[in-house]
Amino acid sequence: MNGTNATRTLVDRRAMRTAAPAARAARGLSDRSIAWLFILPTMALLLAINIFPLIWAIRLSFTGFMANLPAPAGFIGIDNYVDILTDEDVWTNFQITAHFVFWTIALQVVIGLGLALLINHKFRGHSFWTTVILLPMMLSPAVVGNFWTLLFQPQIGPFNYLIGFFTGIAPSSFTMIGSVALAPWTIVLVNTWMWTPYVMLICLAGLRSIPDYIYEAAEVDRASPLRQFWSITLPMVLPFLMLSVLFQAIQSFVMFDMVNLLTSGGPGSTTELVSITLKRAAFEKWETGYASALAVILFVTIFGAANVYVRALNWVKQQ
Amino acid sequence: MRMSRTTLSLACAAGTLAMTLGAASSAQAEGKSLTLCWAAWDPANALVELDKDFTKQTGIEMKHEFVPWTSYADHFINLLNSRSSECDLIIGDSQWIGGAAENKWYVKLNDFFDKNKISMDTFLPATVVGYAEWPKNTPNYWGLPAMADAVGWTYRKDWFAKPELRAEFKAKYNRELEPPKTWDELLDVAKFFTGKEIDGKKVYGSYIFTERGSEGITMGVTNAMYNYGFDYMDPKQPYHMNGVVNSAGAAKGMDVYKELFKCCQPPGLTNAYMSEGLDAFKSGEVAMQMNWYAFFPGLAKDPNVGGDKIGFFKNPAGPAGDFTQLGGQGLSVVAASKNVDDALLYIKWFAQPEIQQKWTDLGGASASKAVLLSDAYKNSVPYAPSFVESMGMVKDFWAEPLYVPLLLDMQNRVHDYVVADKGTSQKALDALVKDWLKVFKQEGKDPS
């Protein structure tokens, strides 16, 4: 084997010695140069759109810069970070975000997997129902926020009437968005409604990747459907499920538009996710330095958690 | 009488000269335009009508850029800060005046006023302080009072006149059912109406501002807090806030506002401002409504609730005072404008007494004493007496360059307590003092 490789290399080298200078002269650019030429625009875009703003934000996070004032950015060390990490309100908003992420993911996983199991079987109207289920995730979060605001309207919203119809509670006697107790669950409900189809799709891909012969073997061994689910379906779908949890956790952690339109973080600060705190600091109070520090903290939190999670995902795959 | 040849020649020459100058002036104005920026609301439509006269007189075309209230401050403050010349004239909120003066967003108008004999004494004092002066209470003018406004109340006069309701109210409270004069009376009346069925519909006692995102709940709650003892700082010690902002009276005022919200606000209006109040009142959902006087001309003419069905009253008094929240705006020339001279010409035109009168007649609200304090005005519209009275008892929010964080801090603390039941009023105000101290330190005004 080594001898063959060595021979080929020798032939290649001879060929290159004779052909390459001529080709190079004809083309004017080496393969490496051409490779760089193709990569450079992407690298430049990546640097301009992702890396540069990130570095700029990190720099601003150490200043007291306010974008609405002409004063230059003054260096204040780690004051912004100290302010954020010692601010009870910010911690409360992280707790609100954690509550939102946890319940959203839990519900999406359970309902998404259930729907995927359902859709995995062929039945009458299968394609139609699949399309209907997928509709919410195709909508813009802004649209979703606006029309759920209308649905939750206590006087004219159908949601309250539906609840009233089944429970006997007067529709105008409660408000989903305006109630301190209900508002946190309202945003969980709407986000779950919107993004469960996404989890379902990924789970469906997982279910379709399980070879039929495994189930056939299980049936030969007289395994019950429940046993098949626990021993075959769930372990084989788990990597897909975990991947969808990763995507959805990141998406929920930085969720802004839908919640902003639905509750604006209210009533009070009951549904003020960290992303809304960030927006308020950056574009309402114009505390650009402070907002940059909060963005950096948010980035590090998500990046760190995602890294730990990806390691866990790899471990599950290996198992 | 026959003219001599010389006289005739001179007259012809003078006539030709006048025509030439007129034509030249008209030709000069041709192609000229000014852009006036303001909020998109009822009075802005009146201004469009008024400005047609300016174009007729000067030949300068008037363009208007009206932005919804929800993005009004963000949009125009960004434009001003970026030295954009998009607006030549701006009707800016009273709170902007500090930042606009210190950052030189507006043209200072003192010399112009002196040269053109425009006196600030011809305008209501509160509007001059609120819309034109920075620093406050000093003769440094950055705007011309343009749109006088304050918080007032509307009520369903027809409901208040129902004999059965009047009798029931008298039996319960031992006084006549009349528009409330104090916040205690306001609470009684609001509670009385809440839950009643009127014209086949369940109604609520009152509508008050609760909006969280911009300025709504602050513009509402201050109407109660001022009258229970709240102030922004100790008048003898500038920027000294502890014990003033968070006084026991201020906390009580906040409690009263919360009580009114909890007892008598229609459900769902937990993040509601001007338009939601108008909707609630127009749809016959509430007996009383807090809102800006700027909307009252439209309400007075409303086919469903206007005319004889609507009444108006000023903000009720409290144990510590009789104040109301100032609204309204001043007209300023944008320093970055490329048409400063024409913009100043507009200010000169707008300041004329007859234009001020026409402005009010069309549905605007002049701040001119000659217009507002005239008997003709007081008898012209049903809300006029309470409006004039209100304009004499106004207080305004901070107008500091950093008013935005000051406002948002108050929005946050008040909404958390009033709507979301977080903590107590005293704790909310103690936290607010800390928030404001931090902002003032940023601004380089350390009150401690």
Interface residues (C-beta under 8 A of the other chain):
Chain A: G64 M66 N68 L69 P70 Q153 P154 Q155 S172 S173 F174 T175 I177 G178 V180 T263 S264 G265 G266 P267 G268 S269 T270 R280 F283 E284 K285 W286 E287
Chain B: D74 I77 N78 N81 N103 K202 R212 G213 P266 P267 G268 L269 T270 N271 E285 P401 V404 P405 L408 N412 H415 D416 Y417 V419 A420 D421 K422 Q442
